[in-house]
Amino acid sequence: MAFKLNRSSKEPMSEINVTPFVDVMLVLLIIFMVTAPLLTVGVQVDLPESSADSLPEEAEPLTLTINSKGEIFIQESKVEYEKIIAKVLAVSKNRTDTRIYVRGDKTINYGRVLEIMGLLSGSGFTKVALISEPYKER
């Protein structure tokens, strides 16, 4: 009894061709790898450099940003100076032990950054810290 190795042209193909699927998945993987770092950036700020070590992160901190124009942002939403404490309390669910990172543009007046840090500390927030860029050798 001989088996027929050739398929007749009328029989449907029962195998799945996975090559196009793999091609599409690889393209999607590359797209996500390229765009993922771009999604983590909030407000564009030119941070000063520091040689201090990085702090370990337990939970997602609250980020307060002051850009070069002096505008204040909590995460990515713009906030007026008078409403900073109310917004921070609302975002942190009235927890004053929430870690708050202050990102100040290096061209902004240092007194403005200290003024906002003092406002946060005076309102009972105990974990207020500055963020800087890692120092780059030139």
C-alpha positions in Angstrom: 0.0 0.0 0.0 1.6 3.2 -1.1 0.9 6.6 0.4 0.4 9.5 -1.7 2.7 12.3 -0.7 1.4 15.0 -3.0 -1.8 16.8 -2.0 -4.4 17.3 -4.6 -5.1 21.0 -5.4 -8.7 20.6 -4.2 -7.9 19.7 -0.5 -7.7 22.7 1.9 -4.4 23.4 3.7 -4.9 22.5 7.4 -1.7 24.0 8.8 -1.4 27.6 10.2 1.3 29.8 8.6 2.8 31.5 11.7 5.4 33.6 9.7 3.2 36.6 9.2 2.1 36.5 12.9 5.7 36.4 14.1 6.5 39.3 11.7 3.7 41.5 13.1 4.6 40.6 16.7 8.3 41.6 16.2 7.3 44.9 14.6 4.9 45.6 17.6 7.7 44.7 20.0 10.1 47.1 18.4 7.5 49.9 18.4 6.7 49.4 22.1 10.5 49.3 22.9 11.0 52.6 21.2 8.0 54.4 22.6 8.0 53.1 26.2 10.9 55.4 27.3 9.1 58.4 25.8 5.9 57.8 27.9 7.7 58.2 31.2 8.8 61.8 30.5 6.4 64.4 31.9 7.0 68.1 31.6 10.2 69.0 29.8 12.7 70.4 32.3 16.5 70.9 32.0 17.6 69.4 35.4 20.9 70.4 37.1 23.5 67.7 37.4 24.6 66.1 40.7 27.1 63.4 41.7 24.9 62.2 44.6 23.7 58.6 44.6 20.1 57.8 43.5 17.5 57.0 46.1 15.8 53.6 46.2 12.2 53.8 45.1 9.6 51.8 47.1 6.5 53.3 45.5 5.6 55.8 42.8 6.5 59.2 44.2 4.5 62.4 43.5 6.5 64.7 41.2 6.2 68.5 41.4 7.9 70.3 38.5 8.8 73.9 38.0 9.8 74.6 34.4 12.0 77.4 33.0 9.0 79.8 32.7 8.1 79.3 36.5 5.0 77.3 35.8 4.2 74.6 38.4 3.0 71.1 37.5 1.9 68.2 39.7 2.8 65.1 37.6 1.8 66.5 34.2 -1.1 68.9 35.1 -0.5 72.6 35.5 -1.3 74.1 38.9 -1.6 77.7 40.2 0.7 78.6 43.1 -2.2 79.2 45.5 -3.7 75.8 44.9 -0.5 73.7 45.2 -1.2 72.4 48.8 -4.8 71.6 48.0 -3.9 69.7 44.9 -1.0 67.8 46.5 -3.3 66.8 49.4 -6.0 65.6 47.0 -3.5 63.6 44.9 -1.8 62.1 48.0 -5.2 61.3 49.6 -4.4 63.6 52.6 -1.3 61.5 53.5 1.5 63.9 54.5 4.1 61.0 54.5 3.9 60.8 50.7 7.2 61.1 49.0 7.3 64.3 46.9 10.1 64.9 44.3 10.6 68.6 43.3 12.1 69.0 39.8 13.3 72.5 39.2 14.7 73.7 35.9 18.3 74.7 36.3 17.6 78.2 34.8 14.9 79.0 37.4 15.7 81.1 40.4 16.8 78.9 43.3 14.7 80.9 45.7 11.6 79.9 43.8 12.3 76.2 44.2 13.1 76.7 47.9 9.9 78.7 48.4 7.8 75.8 47.0 9.7 73.2 49.1 9.2 75.4 52.2 5.5 75.6 51.4 5.3 71.8 51.2 7.3 71.3 54.4 5.3 73.9 56.2 2.1 72.1 55.3 3.3 68.9 57.0 4.9 67.0 54.2 8.0 65.3 55.6 9.4 63.5 52.5 10.2 66.3 50.1 13.3 65.9 48.0 15.0 67.5 45.0 15.7 65.7 41.7 18.8 66.3 39.6 20.4 64.7 36.6 23.3 62.3 37.2 26.7 64.1 36.8 28.2 63.5 33.4 32.0 63.6 32.9 33.1 66.2 30.3 
